Amino acid sequence: MTPEYKEAVAAWVAKAKSDLDTARVLIHGTEPHLDTGSYHCQQSAEKVLKAWLTSQKQEFTKTHDLIVLLNQCISVQPEFDFLLEHVRFLVPFATQFRYPGEVFEPPLEEARQALEYATAIFLFVTQRLDNS
C-alpha cells in the first residue's frame, strides 16, 4: 500500500476509534446520553468500513448507509457478510435519535447492543487491516 493510502486508512481508523471511544463514554458514563452515544456507534462502523475500502483502493460514494458500504466490502471480501446483522442493527442510529421526535433516545439495552456491535465491527475490520 502506498504511503498516501496508509495515511488515509490511518485517518479513517483514528476517526472510527474516536467515535467508538466517545460512544463508550456517552453510554456508560455517569450521565448517559444514549441518543448521541448510539449515533457515534453508527459513525464508528461507517468510518472503519470506509477505512477498509480505502485500504483495498475501493472508491465509495459519500454515504452514511452502512448496508451500501458493507455490500461493497462483501463484493471484495465475502467474509464481511459476518457483519450483516451488526450493520442492520446500527443503520437506524444514523438518524433516528438525532432530532426531536416521538422517542428521544433508545433504551439502555439497545444502546449497549449498539456499542457491542460497533466494537465487534471495529475489531473485525482493524484485524484485517493489520493483516493486509
Summary of the structure (lengths in Angstrom):
residues: 132
radius of gyration: 14.5
end to end distance: 8.7
largest distance: 48.1
contacts: 419
relative contact order: 0.19
helix: 75%
strand: 0%
